[in-house]
Amino acid sequence: MHMGDGDTGPKMVEKFTMKQKEYNDEFAAREIKIREDFQRNLEAKEAELRHREESLNVRSRDVEDLAAQELRRLDLEIRTLQDERTRLLAKVVKKLKK
């Protein structure tokens, strides 16, 4: 909008109003695009985080299962060793009584 010497009065106001409307329309279009881009990025990030959370949950269950399995193995080993200890102690007591 270049103002010349003849740009005064109603024509100037009309040009100003037209330019203001163009800027407002452009601003509204940019705002819509930015909102859409933001929403798209937000949805992509949420999907990525859901995927990561699912992966972590699977990994957590695997670790818990492995720990439970190891605990059962150790419990069995402890029982076996205690039984062997009891058996050996009984054998020693039997020899001492002779």
N, C-alpha and C positions, 0 to 999 in steps of 0.2 A: 504494500500500500504506500505508494509514493504520493506525497501531498504536493500539489502545485499551488500556484497563486489562486487558481480558480476553484480549488477544493475547499469550499466553505459551506456552511449551512446544511440544508437537508441532504445533499449528495454526500457530504463528508460523513454525516451520521449514518446514512444508509450503507456506505462502504465500510465504516467501522463496525456496524452491526453484522454485516455479511462476513467480514473477517473474523469477528468474535465467534460467530456461529461455526465457521470453518474450523477454528482452533478448538472450540468445544467439542465438535464432532470428532475431530482427530484425537483429542484427549480421551473421549469416551471409547473410541475404537481401540486405542492403545491400552486403556485400562481393562477392557474386556479381554484383549489378547494376553495381557500380563496375568490376569486372574485365571484364564484358561491354562496358561503355561504353568502357573503355580499349582493349580489343581492337578494337572497331569503329573508334575514332578512329585507332588505329595502322594498321589496314588502309587506311583512307581516306588517311592521310598517305603511306603507302608507295605507294599507287596514284598519288597526285598527284606524288610525287617521280619515279616511273617515267615518268610522262607528261612531266614537265619534262626528264628526262634524254634521253628520245627526241627531244624538240623541240630540245634543245641539240645532240644528235648530228646531226640533220638540218641544223641551221644550220651546224655545224662542217663537214660535208661540202660544203655549198653554198659556204662561204667558201673551203675548200681548192680546190674546182673552179674558182671564180672566180680565185683566185690562180694556179692552174696555167694557166688560159686566158690570163691577163694576161702570165704569164711566156713562154708560147709566142708571143704577139703581139710582145712586146719582143724576143725572140730573132730573130724574123723581121725586125723593123725594124732591128735591129743588123746582121744579115747583109746586108740591102738597102743600108744606109748604107756598110758596109765595101766592098761590091761597087762602089757608086758612087764611093767614094773611090779605090779601085784603078783604076777606069776613068778618073777625072779625072787621077790621077797619071800614068798611062800616056800620056794625051793631052798633059800638060805636058812630060813627058820627050821625047815625039815632037817637039813644037814646039821644044824647046831644042836638039835634035840638028840641026835645019834650019839 
